[in-house]
Amino acid sequence: MTNIERWHTSWRWAVAVGWLVGSLTDVSAQEGRWERVTALGVQAFAQGDYAEAARQFQAALPLADVGSLAISFMHVAAVYDAQGQYPEAALLYRRALVLQEQSVGPDHPQLVDVLEASAALHRKMHPVRSLLPWSPASHMAARARRIREREERALLQDVPWGPRDARQVLGDGAGGE
């Protein structure tokens, strides 16, 4: 290999490494930017400045990656909900739910928040209809409850002093010894 060929090969590698480092830096800068913009939106929302919160959360949408896009949708939906724009909020909660289901699966504990928020919104939109057991609000609330209860049971099974050990210490619940 001649010096010129080595130089060209080295140059190509240097360009490739430079591009890779630059890409990673851009990604991490985007990630930090999404977090900063989202934090500003959360702060504005907490102060009741819904217009500013909506502006910040909508600015965060194009900065979101796959993992944070559902969260961004939920933030914008919460602002719309607080402003009484229920149909728009329902659409965004539905998008967030679909994204999270695709990302983590249909029974993951991360779905509980969006299911409960969406159920609460449906109760606001349809107060009488949501009392029916077959309403969307009832289905979402029941699904969130099942996921939460399953997660709690799984956590209790891993605790050594949980229900099974307590029954063994106390003689399986039999009294009078």
VENVENSUL-V44046 format. One record per run of one state. SS is the DSSP state (2 for helix, 1 for strand, 0 for the rest). FROM is the first residue (numbers start at 1). TO is the last residue. Records with the same first field share a line. If there is no record, write none. Layout:
SS = FROM-TO, FROM-TO
//
This chain:
0 = 1-2, 47-49, 62-65, 83-85, 105-110, 126-128, 132-135, 159-162, 170-177
2 = 3-46, 50-61, 66-82, 86-104, 111-125, 129-131, 136-158, 163-169
//
